[in-house]
Amino acid sequence: MLLGKMATHYVRKMTGGDFEVSYMDGLWTRRIGRDFISDGPAFRYPHDLWGWKHQMERYAEDTKEYWLQHYRPQEGNVIVDVGAGRGEDTLTFSRGVGSRGRVIAIEAHAASFSALKNFCRLNVLTNVTALHLALMDKPGMVRIAESESSWMENAIDTGSRIPGVEIRADTLDRICVELDQSNRFPKNEHRRRGAVRAARNGINDCPYSPHLCGLS
C-alpha cells in the first residue's frame, strides 16, 4: 500500500532506524528491527518517532512493574493473561516461560483480539494460545461496551443497559479442561493476572492448582 511505503520512507529518513510500516490483514503494523507491533485498522501514529526503537523494551519494563514484582516467570510455567489487549504484556510472559511453557492470552474485544493474534503470529510467539472470549463466573454471552475515547477503556457489561457487542463468556475451569483435552495445556503450574472481577468466581475447580492469582 502506497501510504505504508510513504510512511516507511519518512520514518527511516527522520530516524535512520530499521523501521517499516505496512497494512497487513486489516491492521496497520510496524516492524521495528525484528519485532512487530499491530496498531489497529486506522492509520494513527505518534509524533515521537524516535521512541519507536525502544517500544518493546518499554512493554517489558511496564509488564515487570505492573505484574512481576512478586513473581518471575520460569521456564515451563503457564500464565493465564486475562484482558491481554494487543499483546503488550503477553510478549514478556511468552519469553519468560520459554518453549516448555504456555501463555493463555484471553481478550474479549474483537479489534484488540485481532491485533493480539497478529502480534503473536508476527513475533512467532508459538507458546501463546489466544482466545477470543470474556472470562466470567459462568458460561454464556455478555456484552462488551466500547469506549469512544480509548480501546483501553472498553468494559464488560453483564446486563443490557448500554449498547454493545455480544461475545462468548466462559469460566477458567472450562477453558482449562478444553485446553487439557486438546493437549494444549502443559502439565504444570498456572500464573494468572487479569482484568475481569467476575472471573474470580469461575476458577474454583480448575484442574491445575494456582500458585499466584493476580486477577484485578
Backbone hydrogen bonds, N-H to C=O, Kabsch-Sander energy under -0.5 kcal/mol:
donor,donor_aa,acceptor,acceptor_aa,energy
5,K,1,M,-1.9
6,M,2,L,-2.6
7,A,3,L,-2.5
8,T,4,G,-2.6
9,H,5,K,-2.4
10,Y,6,M,-2.3
11,V,7,A,-2.7
12,R,8,T,-2.4
13,K,9,H,-2.0
14,M,10,Y,-2.4
15,T,11,V,-2.3
16,G,12,R,-2.3
19,F,17,G,-1.6
20,E,31,R,-1.7
22,S,29,T,-2.5
24,M,22,S,-0.7
24,M,27,L,-3.0
27,L,24,M,-1.6
28,W,40,G,-3.6
29,T,22,S,-3.3
30,R,37,I,-2.8
31,R,20,E,-3.0
32,I,30,R,-0.6
32,I,35,D,-3.3
33,G,18,D,-2.5
33,G,31,R,-0.6
35,D,32,I,-2.0
37,I,30,R,-2.5
39,D,28,W,-2.9
39,D,37,I,-0.7
40,G,28,W,-1.1
44,R,42,A,-1.5
49,L,47,H,-2.3
51,G,48,D,-1.1
52,W,49,L,-1.4
54,H,51,G,-0.8
55,Q,52,W,-2.0
58,R,54,H,-2.0
59,Y,55,Q,-2.1
60,A,56,M,-2.3
61,E,57,E,-2.4
62,D,58,R,-2.7
63,T,59,Y,-2.5
64,K,60,A,-2.3
65,E,61,E,-2.1
66,Y,62,D,-2.7
67,W,63,T,-2.7
68,L,63,T,-0.9
68,L,64,K,-0.8
76,G,97,V,-3.0
77,N,74,Q,-2.4
78,V,189,E,-1.4
79,I,102,R,-2.3
80,V,191,R,-3.1
81,D,79,I,-0.7
81,D,104,I,-2.6
82,V,80,V,-0.9
82,V,193,R,-2.9
83,G,106,I,-2.1
84,A,81,D,-0.5
84,A,106,I,-2.3
87,G,84,A,-2.0
91,L,87,G,-1.8
93,F,89,D,-2.1
94,S,90,T,-3.0
95,R,91,L,-2.2
96,G,92,T,-1.9
97,V,93,F,-2.0
98,G,94,S,-1.0
101,G,98,G,-1.0
102,R,77,N,-1.9
103,V,127,N,-2.6
104,I,79,I,-2.9
105,A,103,V,-0.8
105,A,129,T,-2.0
106,I,81,D,-2.9
106,I,104,I,-0.7
107,E,105,A,-0.5
107,E,131,L,-2.3
113,F,109,H,-2.6
114,S,110,A,-2.2
115,A,111,A,-2.0
116,L,112,S,-2.6
117,K,113,F,-3.0
118,N,114,S,-2.2
119,F,115,A,-2.7
120,C,116,L,-2.4
121,R,117,K,-2.1
122,L,118,N,-3.1
123,N,119,F,-1.8
124,V,121,R,-1.1
125,L,120,C,-2.9
126,T,124,V,-1.6
128,V,125,L,-1.6
129,T,103,V,-2.9
130,A,128,V,-0.6
131,L,105,A,-2.9
133,L,107,E,-0.7
133,L,131,L,-1.1
134,A,168,R,-2.4
136,M,134,A,-0.6
136,M,170,D,-2.7
140,G,169,A,-2.1
142,V,167,I,-2.3
143,R,157,D,-2.0
144,I,165,V,-2.7
145,A,143,R,-0.6
145,A,155,A,-3.2
146,E,144,I,-0.5
153,E,150,S,-1.6
154,N,151,W,-1.3
155,A,145,A,-2.2
157,D,143,R,-4.1
158,T,156,I,-0.5
165,V,144,I,-1.9
167,I,142,V,-2.7
169,A,140,G,-2.9
170,D,134,A,-2.3
173,D,202,G,-2.0
175,I,171,T,-2.0
176,C,172,L,-2.8
177,V,173,D,-2.0
178,E,174,R,-2.5
179,L,175,I,-2.7
180,D,176,C,-2.4
181,Q,177,V,-2.6
182,S,178,E,-1.5
183,N,180,D,-1.4
184,R,179,L,-2.9
185,F,179,L,-0.8
188,N,186,P,-2.1
190,H,209,S,-0.5
191,R,78,V,-3.1
192,R,212,L,-1.5
193,R,80,V,-2.1
194,G,214,G,-1.1
197,R,195,A,-0.6
199,A,196,V,-1.2
200,R,197,R,-1.9
201,N,198,A,-1.0
202,G,199,A,-1.9
203,I,200,R,-1.1
206,C,203,I,-0.8
211,H,190,H,-1.4
212,L,190,H,-0.7
214,G,192,R,-1.6
214,G,212,L,-0.5
216,S,194,G,-1.0
